Amino acid sequence: MLLLNATYEPLTALPLRRAIVLLVCGKAEVVHDDPAGALLHSARLEVTVPSVIRLENYVRVPYRAKVPLTRAGVMYRDHYRCVYCGARAETIDHVIPRSRSGPHSWTNCVASCARCNHRKSDKLLSELGWTLPRKPTAPKGPHWRLLAGVRHTDPLWLPYLEPAA
């Protein structure tokens, strides 16, 4: 479940239990119901499981300039596709291998299928005659901090995760 700040900025993904507590206590409101969502029943209350909720009061979030590097973030950035062959990505590969002093950073990590990762091994791209279709970059924006730590992104969240234009 996606939690938005009072200004509709994405904050985090919440477990269902925490989201329901925020709703029942009046600290949050439902922004988007999941049409296929379940119903939760109690002795006196019936609540539809929402997909997106928004806090009633603004919460100040400390600014972090860098988006943390995570496997989920690299996969999302590369659209879950191998940068070398375009197949479904299963692993993360360091363009300049760690064994050759390559950094563990956004600009050196790419999504890769197991076959290409195994073929590349600890070689440089120039040794194999391979090239990258695009240079890996570090993502920017508050929505990336959220996406970097989430394993599953509900398609209903996408309108709320787009950067403000």
trRosetta pair geometry for C-beta under 8 A, 3 or more apart (Angstrom, degrees):
i j d omega theta_ij theta_ji phi_ij phi_ji
1 13 6.6 130 65 -164 41 67
1 14 4.8 -43 77 64 100 89
1 15 7.5 19 29 127 106 7
1 16 6.1 118 -16 -91 128 54
1 19 4.4 -20 98 -62 157 158
1 49 7.9 -118 -84 178 122 87
1 50 6.6 77 -140 89 117 79
1 51 6.6 -161 -126 -163 70 27
1 52 7.3 175 -170 -88 71 28
1 53 6.5 21 165 5 115 104
2 10 6.3 -53 -172 -132 112 101
2 12 8.0 175 -150 97 52 32
2 13 6.0 -39 -95 -104 54 67
2 14 7.6 140 -121 14 5 85
2 51 6.9 17 22 147 97 66
2 52 4.6 -17 67 -113 107 78
2 53 7.4 167 86 28 57 59
2 154 7.0 -125 -27 43 108 119
2 157 4.6 132 -44 -116 149 114
2 160 6.2 135 131 83 151 144
2 161 7.9 -104 -136 -58 149 97
3 10 7.6 102 80 -159 51 59
3 11 4.8 -51 101 60 96 110
3 12 5.3 1 48 60 113 71
3 13 7.2 172 8 -105 85 15
3 14 4.9 76 -38 -27 116 117
3 19 7.1 -147 -75 -102 98 94
3 22 7.8 66 -119 42 118 172
3 28 7.4 -72 -136 -122 93 146
3 53 5.9 -19 -112 71 63 89
3 54 7.7 138 -167 -101 54 29
3 55 7.0 50 -180 -40 97 93
4 8 5.2 -9 176 -140 135 39
4 9 6.5 141 -161 66 79 32
4 10 5.9 -52 -104 -96 72 43
4 11 6.4 150 -130 0 17 91
4 31 6.4 23 25 -17 136 157
4 52 6.4 35 -18 180 114 100
4 53 7.0 -166 24 97 82 40
4 54 4.3 -29 72 -105 107 78
4 55 7.0 -143 93 8 56 76
4 160 6.1 -96 -81 -168 126 133
5 8 7.0 -54 67 19 71 13
5 9 4.5 1 32 54 117 89
5 10 7.8 -33 -1 28 83 3
5 11 5.4 116 -50 -54 81 111
5 54 7.4 -6 89 -155 18 79
5 55 5.8 -29 -146 37 37 118
5 58 6.1 44 173 -138 104 64
5 59 5.7 -128 -127 43 98 85
5 61 7.3 -103 -78 -21 138 118
6 54 6.6 102 -109 166 36 99
6 55 5.2 -73 -54 88 73 88
6 56 6.6 9 -99 139 107 17
6 57 5.9 -73 -56 150 138 12
6 58 4.2 -88 38 -73 128 64
6 59 7.5 132 -5 1 95 67
7 58 6.3 43 -24 -113 96 106
8 31 7.9 128 -118 -125 90 152
8 54 6.6 -27 -93 -120 61 129
8 160 6.8 -125 -179 -141 88 92
9 142 6.0 2 -175 102 113 154
10 142 6.6 162 62 123 84 102
10 143 5.4 72 42 -108 134 75
10 146 4.9 -56 130 -28 123 164
10 157 7.7 67 -109 -175 132 108
10 160 5.8 116 -69 137 101 98
10 161 5.6 20 -37 -101 152 67
11 55 7.6 41 -11 -15 149 123
11 59 7.1 37 -108 68 145 127
11 61 6.8 -170 -126 -73 92 141
11 146 7.3 111 109 -90 17 121
12 146 6.2 -159 -106 -122 37 96
13 146 6.9 120 -26 -171 85 97
13 149 7.7 -161 24 99 110 94
13 150 4.9 101 -11 -107 146 116
14 18 4.8 -123 -175 82 110 116
14 19 4.6 131 104 -58 133 94
14 22 7.7 -45 -167 4 168 137
14 53 7.6 -38 33 43 141 118
15 18 5.0 87 61 10 83 103
15 19 7.1 -155 91 -7 41 91
16 19 5.7 -62 -150 38 31 112
16 20 6.3 28 158 -19 68 107
16 49 6.6 -25 -139 -140 115 114
17 20 6.0 -57 -150 35 28 109
17 21 6.6 30 153 -19 63 106
18 21 5.7 -54 -151 34 33 114
18 22 6.6 34 152 -19 65 104
19 22 5.8 -54 -152 35 32 111
19 23 6.5 30 152 -17 65 107
19 28 7.3 -83 -157 78 64 155
19 50 7.0 -138 158 57 132 100
19 53 5.6 152 -155 9 103 146
20 23 5.6 -55 -148 38 34 112
20 24 6.1 29 157 -16 69 109
20 40 6.4 -33 -116 64 142 167
20 47 6.2 120 -135 103 102 159
21 24 6.0 -56 -139 40 28 106
21 25 6.1 19 163 -10 64 114
22 25 6.2 -63 -141 45 24 104
22 27 4.7 -88 -158 74 75 105
22 28 3.9 34 141 8 112 124
22 53 6.6 125 95 133 128 150
22 55 7.5 -72 -173 -103 133 72
23 26 7.9 36 173 -67 29 25
23 27 7.8 -81 -58 52 18 69
23 28 5.4 -60 -76 75 57 97
23 29 7.4 104 -123 -108 79 23
23 30 6.8 35 -120 -52 124 86
23 47 6.7 119 107 -148 142 139
23 50 7.4 146 -78 8 145 129
23 53 6.4 -102 -70 -129 100 145
24 45 7.3 84 -117 139 109 170
24 47 7.4 -72 -69 -72 94 149
26 56 7.0 5 152 -25 68 153
27 55 6.5 -28 153 -142 81 76
27 56 5.8 -130 -169 17 36 109
27 57 7.4 -56 -156 18 77 96
28 53 4.5 48 157 160 130 119
28 54 6.2 159 -158 78 84 34
28 55 5.3 -50 -99 -99 85 42
28 56 6.3 -135 -88 -22 28 80
29 53 6.7 166 81 -159 31 80
29 54 5.6 -22 60 61 82 88
29 56 6.4 93 -18 -75 97 83
30 33 6.1 30 171 -66 132 78
30 48 7.7 48 -118 75 160 100
30 50 4.4 -155 -131 -93 103 146
30 52 7.7 101 -166 84 58 58
30 53 5.8 -50 -104 -106 44 80
31 50 7.4 100 40 180 58 135
31 52 4.4 -59 69 109 110 102
31 53 6.1 163 5 -119 90 21
31 54 4.8 83 -52 -20 120 107
31 160 7.5 84 115 -85 147 139
32 50 6.6 117 82 -172 49 96
32 51 5.0 -50 104 64 99 103
32 52 4.0 40 37 38 104 109
32 156 5.8 178 132 167 138 117
32 160 7.8 -133 -2 -35 138 129
33 37 6.2 -119 176 23 79 139
33 48 5.5 7 -140 122 120 133
33 50 5.3 -79 -106 -118 52 71
33 51 6.6 90 168 5 15 90
34 37 3.2 106 75 -51 104 109
34 48 7.8 -169 47 157 75 98
34 49 6.0 -26 38 100 121 86
34 50 6.4 139 -7 -167 83 25
34 51 4.1 118 -64 -53 88 101
34 154 7.8 -76 -102 -167 115 144
34 156 6.4 -137 -104 -7 76 167
37 48 5.7 90 97 174 125 86
37 49 4.0 -152 -179 71 116 90
37 50 6.9 5 -118 -83 172 15
37 51 6.8 -134 -65 -50 129 83
38 48 8.0 168 95 -153 34 55
38 49 5.0 37 57 3 71 132
39 46 5.8 -4 -178 -174 115 98
39 47 7.1 149 -161 77 63 39
39 48 5.8 -39 -104 -100 72 56
39 49 7.1 -134 -85 -11 21 84
40 46 7.2 160 82 -157 50 48
40 47 4.7 -16 60 63 102 93
40 48 7.9 -178 18 -89 77 9
40 49 6.2 98 -23 -63 101 86
41 45 7.6 166 -156 91 41 54
41 46 5.4 -10 -107 -108 70 79
42 45 4.6 15 49 52 110 87
42 46 7.6 -155 27 -71 67 40
42 47 7.9 32 -3 -1 101 101
50 53 5.5 101 93 -61 143 90
51 154 5.7 -155 -161 134 109 155
51 156 4.3 -5 152 97 156 146
51 157 7.0 -137 155 -60 105 73
52 156 6.6 -142 -26 129 106 105
52 157 6.3 146 -79 -105 111 68
52 160 5.8 150 -135 -20 148 159
55 58 7.3 131 100 -93 120 22
55 59 6.0 5 100 -12 171 109
61 142 7.9 94 88 -138 147 127
64 67 7.9 119 111 -82 108 36
64 145 6.7 111 66 -106 119 141
66 138 7.5 -53 -145 -178 80 140
67 73 6.8 164 145 -153 116 151
67 106 7.5 65 73 -72 102 143
67 138 6.5 161 43 178 105 93
67 139 5.3 -27 39 75 163 89
67 140 7.1 -147 -23 -100 122 30
67 141 8.0 11 -68 52 129 51
67 144 4.6 -35 -118 119 148 118
67 145 5.4 -134 -125 -77 82 66
67 148 5.6 158 172 -40 101 150
68 73 7.4 166 92 -19 65 156
68 145 7.1 74 15 -135 86 74
68 148 5.5 152 70 129 79 146
68 149 7.2 43 67 -59 124 98
69 73 6.5 -137 -150 68 37 135
69 74 7.2 37 -165 -50 81 102
69 104 6.9 162 102 145 156 83
69 105 6.6 -134 -73 -143 153 33
69 106 5.7 -144 -98 -61 106 76
69 109 6.7 109 -165 28 124 149
69 148 7.5 -101 -122 -158 12 129
70 73 4.4 97 56 4 84 105
70 74 7.1 -151 91 -5 45 83
70 148 4.6 125 26 173 117 84
70 149 6.1 132 -17 -83 168 51
71 74 5.9 -55 -150 35 31 108
71 75 6.3 30 153 -17 65 108
71 92 5.6 -118 -125 -36 84 134
72 75 5.8 -56 -147 38 30 112
72 76 6.2 30 155 -19 65 108
72 147 7.3 -153 130 155 103 63
72 148 6.3 127 84 -171 94 35
72 149 6.7 103 64 -127 137 8
72 150 6.3 -171 150 71 150 43
72 151 5.8 -109 -102 -98 139 45
73 76 5.7 -55 -145 37 30 110
73 77 6.2 32 156 -21 65 106
73 139 7.1 -135 -177 23 109 134
73 144 6.9 68 -141 -176 113 87
73 147 6.2 109 -109 112 75 84
73 148 3.4 6 -74 -122 125 78
73 149 7.7 12 -50 -36 102 42
74 77 5.7 -53 -146 35 30 113
74 78 6.3 6 161 2 65 112
74 92 5.4 64 90 -116 155 115
74 106 7.6 -165 -93 -128 88 66
74 109 5.2 -73 -112 126 142 115
74 110 6.9 -179 -175 -140 114 16
74 111 5.7 161 138 -59 92 81
75 78 6.3 -72 -145 51 25 95
75 80 5.2 35 178 -90 93 67
75 89 6.1 -172 -127 94 86 130
75 92 7.7 -89 -55 -76 82 93
75 111 5.2 102 -109 -98 54 127
76 79 7.6 29 -175 -77 31 31
76 80 7.5 14 -88 -45 33 80
76 147 5.2 -146 119 161 171 120
76 148 7.6 -125 37 -87 134 46
76 153 7.3 87 -113 -19 125 142
77 106 7.9 112 -38 -155 175 100
77 111 7.7 173 70 -22 80 112
77 136 7.7 77 126 -148 136 89
77 139 5.8 -136 -99 -49 118 121
78 81 5.9 -133 146 56 88 68
78 83 5.9 -77 -146 -59 130 98
78 89 6.4 62 104 -30 124 162
78 110 6.1 105 -82 -164 149 71
78 111 3.7 -165 77 15 146 120
78 136 7.9 -30 -73 -111 108 101
79 111 8.0 -145 55 42 47 154
80 88 6.5 -13 147 -152 93 71
80 89 5.3 -152 -175 41 44 102
80 111 6.6 -137 -129 -174 22 161
81 86 5.6 -14 -180 -153 117 47
81 87 7.1 151 -155 78 71 23
81 88 6.9 -63 -109 -111 53 30
81 89 5.6 74 126 -24 3 103
81 111 6.5 95 70 97 35 131
82 85 5.0 6 98 49 130 77
82 86 6.1 -47 65 10 85 11
82 87 4.8 16 15 54 127 73
82 88 7.2 33 -20 76 93 17
82 89 4.9 157 -64 -84 59 78
82 111 6.3 -122 -100 119 36 83
82 112 5.1 55 -134 -146 88 40
82 113 4.0 -46 -68 -16 140 88
82 116 5.4 125 -170 22 136 144
83 89 8.0 36 -17 -87 66 125
83 110 4.4 -53 10 173 144 133
83 111 6.2 120 -24 62 90 70
83 112 6.6 -53 28 -83 83 71
83 132 6.0 -2 153 -140 124 87
83 133 6.5 -148 -171 26 82 97
83 134 7.7 -111 -147 47 113 77
83 136 7.7 -55 -94 -66 165 103
84 112 6.2 35 6 -128 113 92
84 113 7.6 -112 55 26 104 90
84 116 4.2 157 66 -160 142 151
84 120 7.3 -140 -78 -52 160 127
84 130 6.2 -20 -135 -160 104 137
85 113 6.3 -52 51 20 116 129
85 115 7.6 -20 20 82 153 114
85 116 5.5 -165 -4 -62 112 132
87 113 4.3 13 82 -60 117 149
87 115 7.4 34 52 38 155 119
87 116 7.7 166 39 -15 115 117
88 113 6.4 87 76 -100 50 104
89 111 3.6 0 -148 163 163 109
89 112 5.9 81 -137 44 94 13
89 113 5.8 -106 -110 -66 42 57
90 112 7.6 -54 50 97 63 55
90 113 5.8 57 13 -141 94 49
90 114 5.0 -22 65 -39 134 90
90 117 8.0 -109 70 2 89 136
91 111 7.7 139 82 -160 38 54
91 112 5.3 -37 77 73 86 88
91 113 7.3 65 27 174 88 11
91 114 5.8 98 -8 -87 121 63
91 117 4.8 -15 75 -46 136 165
92 109 5.4 -3 -178 -168 112 107
92 110 7.2 152 -157 77 65 31
92 111 6.5 -48 -104 -103 60 45
92 112 6.8 103 -146 22 14 93
93 109 7.2 149 76 -152 39 57
93 110 5.5 -27 63 66 89 83
93 111 7.7 50 18 153 86 8
93 112 3.8 40 -12 -10 121 146
93 116 7.4 -76 -44 111 157 97
93 117 4.9 -151 -79 -112 115 91
93 120 6.3 56 -157 68 141 149
94 97 5.3 112 88 -116 114 35
94 98 5.4 101 34 -35 171 78
94 102 4.8 134 160 106 123 140
94 104 7.1 -65 -101 -99 123 61
94 108 5.4 11 -154 146 80 101
94 109 6.0 -35 -98 -94 60 65
95 102 6.8 -177 71 -152 61 143
95 108 5.2 -130 35 -158 95 60
95 109 7.5 -128 -10 -69 84 16
95 110 6.0 70 -57 -3 95 115
95 125 6.6 -20 -169 -33 86 118
95 132 6.9 -21 -122 -61 131 135
95 136 7.0 -165 -30 12 136 129
96 100 5.9 -109 174 86 83 110
96 101 7.5 -35 142 84 118 58
96 102 3.1 169 102 -101 84 116
96 103 7.6 42 71 20 115 60
96 108 5.7 -64 36 -143 89 115
96 124 6.7 7 -118 -114 68 88
97 100 4.8 76 67 17 89 98
97 102 5.3 141 73 9 20 132
97 121 7.9 -13 -87 126 144 52
97 122 4.3 91 -143 -149 171 71
97 123 7.4 85 -25 28 131 16
97 124 7.5 -107 2 -72 95 59
98 101 7.7 49 -170 -82 37 8
98 102 5.4 -86 -76 59 36 90
98 104 6.8 19 -97 -62 113 91
99 102 8.0 11 38 17 44 97
99 122 4.7 -8 45 -151 137 134
100 122 6.9 143 -21 174 102 95
100 124 7.1 -67 71 -63 170 96
102 108 5.2 163 173 -170 103 141
103 107 7.7 31 74 66 119 92
103 108 5.1 147 70 4 76 152
104 108 7.0 -106 -112 75 16 123
104 109 6.9 40 -159 -54 56 119
105 108 5.0 72 55 19 82 101
105 109 6.8 -174 80 -5 33 97
105 138 7.5 -53 167 -74 92 109
106 109 6.4 -64 -126 42 23 100
106 136 6.4 -159 151 146 63 104
106 137 6.6 1 135 142 113 27
106 138 3.6 108 77 -93 154 74
106 139 7.1 -142 -149 4 145 66
107 135 7.5 -3 -150 164 86 93
107 136 5.4 153 -144 95 36 92
107 137 6.5 17 -97 -112 79 33
107 138 6.4 -45 -46 -37 83 86
108 136 7.0 -146 -24 73 10 136
109 136 6.7 -167 67 162 46 162
110 132 7.3 -150 -78 -124 160 122
110 136 5.3 -130 -77 -69 91 137
112 116 5.1 -125 -169 84 101 110
112 117 4.4 120 118 -63 131 96
112 120 7.5 -74 -153 16 153 139
113 116 5.1 84 57 14 84 100
113 117 6.8 -153 88 -7 39 92
114 117 5.6 -59 -143 40 29 114
114 118 6.1 29 158 -20 66 108
115 118 6.0 -60 -151 36 25 108
115 119 6.3 21 154 -16 63 109
116 119 5.6 -54 -142 40 34 111
116 120 6.0 32 159 -19 68 108
117 120 6.0 -55 -144 38 26 108
118 121 6.7 18 179 -66 36 74
119 128 7.6 96 138 -134 97 143
120 123 5.8 -135 -177 52 58 92
120 125 7.8 -18 -137 -88 115 62
120 128 6.5 -70 -118 -36 69 160
120 130 7.4 -50 -103 16 104 158
123 127 4.5 -117 -177 76 110 133
123 128 5.6 107 114 -41 135 103
124 127 4.8 101 59 -2 79 103
124 128 7.6 -166 92 2 46 86
125 128 6.0 -70 -155 45 36 101
125 130 4.5 -99 -156 77 85 92
125 131 6.5 105 162 -92 130 32
125 132 6.9 -62 -118 -32 164 84
126 129 7.5 39 -167 -74 32 31
132 135 6.4 101 102 -87 135 42
132 136 7.3 -84 -170 -23 153 81
139 144 4.1 178 120 -127 126 152
139 148 7.8 -172 58 -64 132 110
140 144 6.7 127 91 12 9 147
141 144 5.1 101 69 -3 80 102
141 145 8.0 -140 104 -6 51 81
141 163 5.0 -79 -137 -93 148 120
142 145 5.8 -46 -161 24 46 113
142 146 7.1 42 147 -13 68 101
143 146 5.6 -54 -159 37 42 113
143 147 6.2 36 149 -16 73 109
143 161 4.4 116 -151 -168 130 77
143 162 7.3 80 -60 -23 168 4
143 163 6.2 -125 11 -69 128 71
144 147 5.5 -56 -138 43 37 108
144 148 5.9 46 160 -32 69 103
145 148 6.0 -47 -145 25 26 115
145 149 7.4 3 161 0 55 108
146 149 6.8 -85 -168 43 28 94
146 150 6.3 14 155 -20 70 121
146 161 7.1 -130 77 -123 134 106
147 150 5.8 -65 -136 34 35 109
147 153 6.6 7 -126 -83 91 131
147 161 7.0 84 -57 -159 113 137
150 153 5.8 93 112 -72 130 76
153 157 6.0 -112 -173 56 80 132
153 158 7.6 81 155 -68 114 78
153 161 7.7 -17 -157 -31 123 165
154 157 4.8 100 70 -14 86 103
155 158 5.9 -19 -168 -14 51 118
157 160 5.6 -76 -169 50 60 106
157 161 5.5 50 140 -26 92 115
158 161 5.7 -64 -137 38 32 108
158 162 6.9 49 164 -41 65 92
159 162 6.3 -36 -156 3 33 114
